[in-house]
Amino acid sequence: MADFGHSINDIAATLGRLSEVAAGRGCQVELSQAELLERWQVVSTAAASGAIDAPALDSLRLIFNYIEVVIISCGAPDSFDVYEASFEALTKMGFVLPDLECRHLLMQLLEHVNEVYDVLLSCVETYEWVQPGATGLLRLWMLEVIFACSGADNISGRDLMALTDNDVSGAISLIAFIIRCEHAPYEMQAAAGRCLVELTTADCVFLGQVEGHDTNTEQIQKLTTMLNNHVNGLIKGLIQFEVVEAFGRCICQHQMSHSHTDVIVKHFLTTIHNSLLYCSQNQQKLRQHLATQSTIVQDIMIPYVHNILPALYDNPSCGNSNIEFQNLKSVMQTFVVVTFNIKVFRPQLRDSDMILRICDVPNILTYVSMLELLIKLSINVDYTKGQHAPQITQILKAAFDALPADSQQRLQRRIESEQGMRLPFSRSATEACELLSFALRAPLEAPEERTTRKEIRKSNWRTSKGKAKKRRRMFGMQKGFNVGPDVEDGDEADEDNSEDDMPPLLPAEKWEASLGEMDDSCVPSMAKCQLSGALMHDPVRTPDGHLFERAALEDWVSHHGSNPLTGSPLTMVECIPATDVASFIQGYQLQMLSAGTLAPAAFEPPPAPDVAPPEPKPPMPPPAPIPQQSILGDLPSLGGTTASTSNKQKDKGKVRIQSRSVVDCPEEMRCAIDGKVMTNPVRSPYGHCFEKKTLERYFATCGSICPITDKPLRLEDCQPDAEMKKTIIKFLKGQS
């Protein structure tokens, strides 16, 4: 396990500072500073010799006992310097003293102070919002001590969910802090990014399941509800804690190391990709938030592609089994999703030579899935407006013509008839669609051929390797980028030869009344945008009742000013959110993800029983209630014998730190653009309240128009709202 650069001398200095701040706060302790440092000298001498003997362990127990008393005896909001020094000392000792017995003692101490730990972790973000810098590096040391006990590679998204009592916004708050903190070791930042990717999947929601007697259907319903809350909290957390900005800072911090920035960028792109694919009530807020961060294209996305291309150019046989090839594919999937949803990202991708450079990768144009992504990306950025349009058209047409006939048909099916389960592309770029129409027409197919193909696809899914993993990547979700040398069986190697990226979905009986029957791609017909054909994530309804994905319709209206189906004049102001349809789509999507995680067998028809079913057994008594445990108790076991308990249990008293979470703020305290709780609110002449920094970014990106009314608006027209700021601070301090 890495020591994160800590040393024995560091610990002596930290213990000295801890003694001083504890004395300054009036903490009643039994050891003086000289005695404390003398005890550490005994421990450090033994550690330098390579063996922690009995006298050294006794001294370490006294030191830990001292720190435990200090932590428990402080409960006032202004004692963060004491907590910071305490957890800094514990962290450094956890890394410098890797002896198993020492780690047992450390974990035992953490268990003893769990009440204080839990309260601190839950309130520190609020204190930082009210008074930036008030808690110093407390969160860093509180989290790093967990890494010292368990190792960076063993910390998962589920662990962070447990650490924050299953509060996804709280977990994202911690992750954002680690990623943006310049004092955090790279290993912690990389682990935090990996955990964030895990939080964007269904796997992290299902924590601490209790053995029960519910049927699969009942469990799926429960988990669907949990996932709904998780997704809404996830997107609110990404906005509130400015995760995009945190990644930007982290990438700048490690810009001298390509290996480090590659890992961080991978986690960032996967997070954005997955989050944009959820049908969520906060989806529009996320798109608007990302639109104010338009520099991430030129600062992060394009440079990352240019970094991985040389390795692909040097490998004439590269393909799906190559790590860089897989990562390039994941990046392109992210580009397709982002450019479909956010218009301001398109010009930079269109005006660069990135698409041409990707086309130069050996063998890339022979893969149907890669050619599909290149075509969709070219359309989304409206490549015909760029200087490279003739070359791109020629390359893509030649690549299509070079495919075998069956591969051409498969590509056309992926883009047209099966678009409901594919990544979306914009239909508003009519010239681009016309130039690439050779791939955008559905292949001619007899009804019996279609039926046979669907049956073969179902059969392939029932018998394929790794189908549970593939089901977790439904709706185009990414589990994460590959960073190791191995490719898992059935994971990526044969993906290009498969007919689809998703299995035949669960029967849609519950949704047919509201979303219509399933199409050939097993997606309910009314869940698909009537313009793009893709599954809707933020549906809107026109005055004449047509349903479109908001991003697709905004695109079309900005180009043509009309209804895509009828041609009649149309503005976005006339369209209203289709909240009823969004609710049905969200329930359908989350039920699929829940089933894919909990009960993959639910996708397959039940086999006919060979014998008569047995008589039902009498119901079992309900399980005994689970005793409330510390969230620290879920850390990975260290093995070995348990260290002796403390001589006496400390009186923890009452922890007096109180506050409310930032994510609990009501809507009127949030910016009208992206839903972030405001720190510097300004009010427009039209009555809307915005975060000043967010509004400035919006004006820089979209021009001097109101984000809500589309009427002219300048920053000078907006006035600071001091009363709103007082109201927010009063709320967060827990005052009535």
N, C-alpha and C positions, 0 to 999 in steps of 0.2 A: 504494500500500500504506500502511495506517495506521501511524503511528510509535508507537502505544500510549503516547503522552505522554512519551517519553524526549527528553532534550535534551543538547547538547554539555556543559553544566555538570555534568549528572548523571554523564557518563562520566568527567570529570576527578576527581570525588569518588570514584567507584568504583575507578578505577585507583590512587588514593592509598591507599584502604583495602586493595586487593589487595596492594600493595607492602608494607604493614605486616604483614598476616597471613602473607604468604609469608616475610618475614624472620623473623617469630616462629616459623615452623615449620622454619626452617633451610634453606629452598630455595636452591640455588645458582643465582643469576641474574647476568647480565652488566650489567644496567642498574640504577642507583640510582633511588630514588623521584623525585629531581629530574630525572634524565635521562629517565625514563619520561614524566613530565608535560611535559617540554620537547618530546619527540617528539609527544605528543598535541596540543600547541599548534600545531605545524606542520600536522598533519592537520586540526584544527578550523578553522584560519584558511582553509585551502584549501576546506574544505567550505562555509564561510560565503560564500565568493566564488562558489560554484556549480560549481567544477571542481576535481577531484582531479588535480593535476599530478604529474610524476615525483618531485620531492622529497617530496611528501606521501605517495605510494605507498611510497617507500623507508622513510619513518618508520613507516607503518602496518605494513609487513612486520616491522620491528624490534619493534613492539608485539606483533603476533601471535606472533612468535618467542618473545618474553618469556613470554607467557601459555601457549604450548605447553610450554615448559620447566617452568613452574610446575605445570601439570596432570600432566605425565608423571612429575615427580619426587616427587609425593605419592602414597602408596599405603596409608597407615595409616588405620584406621577413624575416627580422631579428627581427620581433616583436612578435614571437610566444609565448614568455614568458608573454606578456601582454594579448594575447588572452587566453592562458591557465589559468591564474589567473582569468580572467573575467568569463569564462564559468565554472570554478570550483566554484566560488562564486554563480553563478546562479543555478548551480546544487544542491548545498547544501541547498540553500534557498528553492528550489522547493520541496525538500524532508522534510525539517524541518517545513515548513509553508504549510500544506496541505489545508488550507482554500481556498475555491473556488475562492474568490475574488483575493487572492494572486496568484493563478494559472492563472487566467485571465490576470493579470498584466504581469506575466512571459511570457505567450504566445504572448501577445501584443508586448513585447520587442523583442522576437525572430522574429516576423514578421517585425519589423522595421529594424532589422540588417540582413535580409535574404540574401542580396547581398553579404555581407562579409561572412556569414555562408556558402553560397553555394560555393564561391570561395575557402575558406579554406578547405572545405571538399573534393573538387575535386583535390587540389594540394598537400595536406599534404603527401600523399604516395610517390610522386615523390621527395619531399624534404627529406624524410626519406631515400629513396634509395640513393640519392647523399651524404647525410650527416646523418648517423644513429644517432638518439637521438636528432636531431635538433628541433623537435616539442614537445618533452617531452610527457606529458600525454594529450595533447590538444584533440586528437580524443576521448579519454575516456570521458572527461568532455562534449564535444560537443554532444556525443551520450547519455550520462547519463542524460543530461538535458531534452532530448526528453522522456526518460523513466520516469523522474520526472513528466512530464506533462501528460503522457498517461498511465503509468503503464507497467511493463515488460510483463504481460500476453496479453496486447492489441497490442503490436508491432508485425507486421507480415513481411514476406518476401516482400510482396507488398509495405509495408511502406518504407522498405530500398531501394527498387527499385525507389520509388518516391523520396526519399531523395537524390539519386544519379542520378536523371534525367534519369531513366530507363537504367542505365549502370550496367549490371550485374557484370562486373569485379570490378567496383567501390564498389558495395555492398559487394562482397566477400572480398575485401580489408578491409573494415570496420569489417566484421564478423571475419576474421582471426586475426585482431588486438585485438578485444575484447576477443576472445577465448584464445589467448596466453598471454594476459596482466595479470600479477600476481596481479595487483591492482584492476582489475575489479571484482565486486561482483559476486558471483555464479549465482544469479538470472539473471544478464545480460548475462553471458556466456551461461547459459541454453537457454535463449531466442534467443541468436545469433545462437546456434546450431540448434534450431527448425526452425529459419528463413532460414538457409542454406539448410535444408532438403526441405523446401517449394520452394526454388529457383531451386531445381533439378526436379521439376514437371512443367507441363504446366500451372498450375494455376497462377503462378506469372507473366507470360508474359503479360497476357491480362489486362493491367492496363489502366484505364481512357478511356474506350470505349465511342465513341461518337455515339449518336443516328443517324443512317443513313438508307439508303434504299437499301443497298446491299442484294442480296440473301444469303442464307446460304452458297452456294458454293463459292461465291465471298468473303464472310467473312472468310471462312475456308482457302482460298488461301492466304489472307492477313496475317492471324494469323500463317499459316504455315511458311511464310517467316520470321515473327517475331521470331517464335520459333527456326528456323534455326540459326539466329543470336544469340539468347539467349544461345542455347546449345554450340555453338562454343566459345562464351565469357565465359560461365560457366566453361568449361574445362580449357581454358587458365588461368582463374582466380585461379582455384584450384591449378594449377601448379605454377603460378607466385608468389602467396602469401603464398605458402607452408602451405596449410591448414592441411595436414597430420601432419607436425611437430607441428603446433599450437595445434591440438588436443592432441598430445602426451604431450606437456607441461601442458596443462590444466588438463589432467588426473593425472599427477604427482602432480599437485598442490592440487588436491582434493582426493588423494589416501587414506586418513584416513577416508573418508566418502563413504561407499558403495552406499548409495542412490544418492549421487552427481555423482560419477563416472559412475553409471549405466545409468543415463540420458545422460551424455556427450558421452559415448561410443555408445549408441543407435543412437544418431544423427550422429556420425562419420560413423558408419557402413552403415546406410541408405544412406548417401551422396555418399559413395564409390560405393555401390550397384547400385544406380540409374545411376550414371555417367558412369559406365562401360557398361550399357545397351543401351546407345545412339549410333547410327551410326553417327559418327562425323569425320570431317577431322582431328581432333586433338586426335583421339582415340589412335593411336599408341604412341603419346607423353605421354598420360596419363598412359598407361601401363608401359612405360619405367620409368616414374617418380615414380610410385608406386613400381617398382622393386628395386629402390634404397632405399626404405624405409622398407626393409624386416623385421626389428625388430618389426614392429607393430603387427606381428602375436603373438610372444611370450610375448610382453609387454602389448598388448591391447586385442586382439581377444580371445585367449584361456583363460586368466584370467577372462574375462567377463562371458564366458560360465560357468566356474567353480563357479562363484559367484551366478548364478541364479539356478544352479542344485539342491542345498539343498532344496529350497522351493518346487521344483517339486517332489523330493523324498518323502517329508513329506505329499504329497497330493495324496492318492491312486486313487482318482477319477478325476485327472487333465485331461483336454482336451481343445478343442478349445475355450471354454468359460472362460478359466483361462488366466490371463494376462501374467504370466511367460511362459506359454505354447506358447502363440502367439508370445511373444518376442523371444523365442528360435527358433521358426519357421522362423522368420525374420532374425535372425542371421545365421541360416543354409542356407537360400537363399543367403545371402551375401557371405558366405563361398564358395558355389557352383560357384557363378559368379567370385569371386576373384581367386580361385584355377584353374578355367578353363583358365583365362586370363594371370596369372602370375605364372610362374613355380617356382620361388624362394620361394614362400609362401608354397609350398606343403610339403617339408620334415618335417617342424616343426609340421604341423598338422598330418602328417602320423605317426611320431615317438612318439607323445603323446598318451595318452589313452583316448582322448576326444571323439572319435566316440563310443568307448565301453561304456563310462559313459553316453552318450546321449541315447544309446540303453537301459540303465537301467531305464530310466524315465517311470513311470507307464503309460500304455496304448499307448505309442508313436508308437509302432510297429503295432498297429491296424488301424492307419490312413494311407490311401493310399498316401496322399500328403507328409507326413513325411517320409514314407518308400522310396518314390521316391527321396527325398532330400538326405537321408542317402546313397542310392545306388549311386547317382551321385557324391556325395562328396567322397565316397570311391574310385570310379573310377578315379576321378580327381587327387587325391593325390597318385594314384597307390598304394593302400593299400597292395598289394601283396609283396611289398618290405619292409614292416614294420613287427615288431615282433608280431603284434596282428592279422595278416591275417587269421589264422585258425579260431579264435573265431568270427571274423567279418563275415566271410563266413558262418559259421554255424548259427549264429544269424539271418542273413538276409534271408537265405534259409528257416529256420524254420518259420520266420515271414511271408514269401510269401506263404508257404504251408498252414499256418493257416488261410489265408484270404478266404472268400467265393469265389466261381468261378467267379461271376460277378465283384468282387473287383480285383481279379487277372487280369482279362481282362482289367479293367479300368486302372490299374497300367501299364500294357504293352502298352496300347494305349498312355498313357501320356509320356512314355519313347521313344516309337518308332514312331508310325504313326502320332502322334500329336506333335512331337518334334519341329516343326517349330515355335510354339508359347510357348514353354517351356524354362526353363533355360538350358543352354548348358552343355554338359559333353564331356570329351576327349575320342576319339576312339583309341588314340595311345597306351593306357595301355591295350594291347591286352590280357594279362593274366588275368587282373582284369575283363575285359569284358567277357572273356570265363567262369570264375568262377561264374559270376552273369548273365550268359546268360538266365537263367530261367525267368528273368524279362525283358530281352532285345530283345525278339522276339515278333513280331506283332501277336496279337490274330487272329485265323482263324475266318473270318466273311463273311457271304454271302453279295452280293451287296445290296440286298433289306434291310438287317439289317442295313448296313451302312447308307443307305438313310434315313431310319426311325429314326435312332439315330441323324442324322444331323438335321432333321426337329424338333425333340423333343428339341434339344439343342437351336435352334433358338427360339422356342416357350417359353422355360424356360427363355431365356434372355429378351424377350419382357414383360414377366409378373413378373419377379423377383423383390424383394425389393432391394433398394440401387444399381440399375444397373448403375446409373450415376457414382457412386463412383467406382464401379468395372471397368467401362470403362476407368477411369482415371488411373487405375493400369495396363493398357495394357502393353504388352511386358515384363511383370514381374516387372514393376516399383513398388516401395513401397512408400506409402504416408507418412509413419512414424511409429514409434513404439508406442504401447499403454502405457501410463503412468498413466492412471486413472483407477478407479474401474469398469467403465461401458463398456459394449460392445455394439456398435451401432447395431441396427437391420439390419440384412442382410449383415453385414460387414464381419465378420469372422466366426460366429458360425456355419454356414452351408456350409462353403467353401469346406470341405473335401468330401461332398456328391455331389458336382457339377461336371459336366463333363469337365469343362475347366476353366481357369483363365481369359480368354478373350472372348468378344462377337464375333459373326460373324462380320468380319470387313466390311468396306465400299466396295462396288463393285470396282474391280480393273481394270476397262476398260482402264483408263489412263496409267496403268503400264504394261498391258499385252504385249504390243509390245516390251518392254525392259526386263521385269521380268517374262514373262510367265503367264500361267493361275494359278489360286489359287488352292491349294490342299485341302484336307479334313479339314485342320485346318484354312482355309481361308487366308493363307499366299502365296504370289506369289512364284512359284516353283524356279525361278532363284535367289530369294532373300535368299535362304537357302544354307548353306554350304554343299557341296557334300560329306563331310566326317562326320561332326557331325549332320547334318540335322537341325541345329538351324538357326534362323535368323542371318545373318552376320552383324557385326558392323564394321569390318575392312577387306573387301574382297581383296584377291590377286588372280592373274591369272597366271597359269603355262604356260610354252612355248607351250603346246598343247591345251591351251584354257580352261582348267578346272578351276572352281572357288571354292575357299576355304576361310574359316575364317582364318586370319593370325595366331592367337594363336593356332588353331587346327592343321594347317599345320606345323607350327614350331615344335610343339610337335611330330607329326608323322615323320617328316624328321629327327629330332634329334635322334629318336629311330630306324628308318628303312632306312633312306637315299633314299627313293623312292617315286614315285607318288602313293598315296593311291588307285587310281583307275586302273592304268595301270601296276604298279610295276616297271616301268622304272626308272633308277637313276634320282635323283632330289636333288638340293640344293636350299636354300632360295634365293641365289644370282640370280638364274635364273628366279625367280618369280617377277612380277611387281605389283604395286598397281592397283587394278581395280577401278580406280577413277570414271569411267562412271557408273559402277554398284553401287558403294557406293553412288553416287549422287542420283540415282533412289531410292535406298533403304531408304536413309535419307529422301527424299521427301515423300515416301510412309509412313514411320514410323511417321514423324512429322504431316502429314495430318491426320493420325488416331488419334493422340493425340490432335490435334487441334479440330477435330470434336467431340471427346469425351468430351472436355471441353466446347466448344461453342454450339454444336448442337447435343446432344445425340440422338435425334430423327432421325438424318441422317442415323443411322445404320439400321433403320427399313424401309421396303418398304412403300411408301405413300398409304394411304387408298383410295379406289375408291370414287370419289365425288358422293354425293347423289343428288346433283342438278347441273345445269349448272353453270360454274364459272361466277362471276359477271363481268361486263364490267370494264376494267382497268381504274383506276382513273388517272387524269392528274398528271404529276410529281410535287412533292412539290419543292419549291425553296430550294436551298442548304442551310444547316444550317449556321448561322452566325458564324464567326470565334470566337474561344474561346480566351478570353484575357489571356495573359501570366500571370501566377500566381506564387507565391513563392511555392517551394516544401514543405515549412513548413505549408502551408495552408491546407494540406491534413490530418493533425493530427486529431484524434478523437475529436469530440465536447465535451466540458466540461459541457454544459448545463447551465441554469441560465441566469442571466442578463450579458450584456457585460460591461466590465469595461470602464470607461471614457477614451477618447483618450488623447494622450499627448498634452501639451499646444502648441507645435509647432513641425513641422516635421524637423528632423535633416538633414543637408546637408551631404549626404553620400559621396560626392566627387567621386573620381575614385579609385577603388581598384587596387593596383599596383602589386599584387602578380601574377606572370605569370610562367607557366611551361607547360610541356606536360605530358600526362599520360604514365606510364610505359607500359601499355598494347598497346599503339600505336606504340611501337618500331617496326621497320621492321624486317624481318626474319633474316637478316645477323647479327643482334645484339642479337640473341637468341641462347641458348645452343642447339647444334645439337642433344642432347639426348632427352630432354623433352620440349624444346621450351621456357624455362624460360629466361628472360632478364638477361644477365650476369653481375655480379659485379666484378668478378675476372677472366677474360677470359684467356684461354690458347689455343694455336694452336698446333695441332698434325702435324707430318711430312707429313701426307696425305692431309693437308690443311683444316681440319675441326676445328671449334672453339667450345670449351666446357667451361662451368662453372667449375672451378677447384674442388669445393666441390662436385658437382654432379658427375664428372668423378671419383673422389676418391671413392665415394659410389658405383659407377658402377663396378669399379675394385674389390672392396671388395666383391661384390655380384656375379659377373659374370666372374671374372678372368681377366688376362692381355691381353685382345683383344680389338680392336677398335670397338666401338658400331655401327659404320657405315659400315666399310669394312670387319669386322671379321678377320682382319690381326693382327699379334702380335703388342702390344702397351703397353708401360709403362708410368707412370706419368713423369718419368725423361726425356722421349723423347719429352714431350710437353713443349713449351716455352711460358712464359707470353706474352700476346699481349697488350702492353701498348697503342698502337695506337687505337685499338678497344675500350678500356676502355675510352679513351678521346673522341672518336666519340660518344659513348653512352651518356656520361655526357653532352656533347655539345648539343646533340639532346634533352635530357630531360629538359635542361635549356631553351629550346625554341629558341636556336640560329641557325642561318642558316649554 
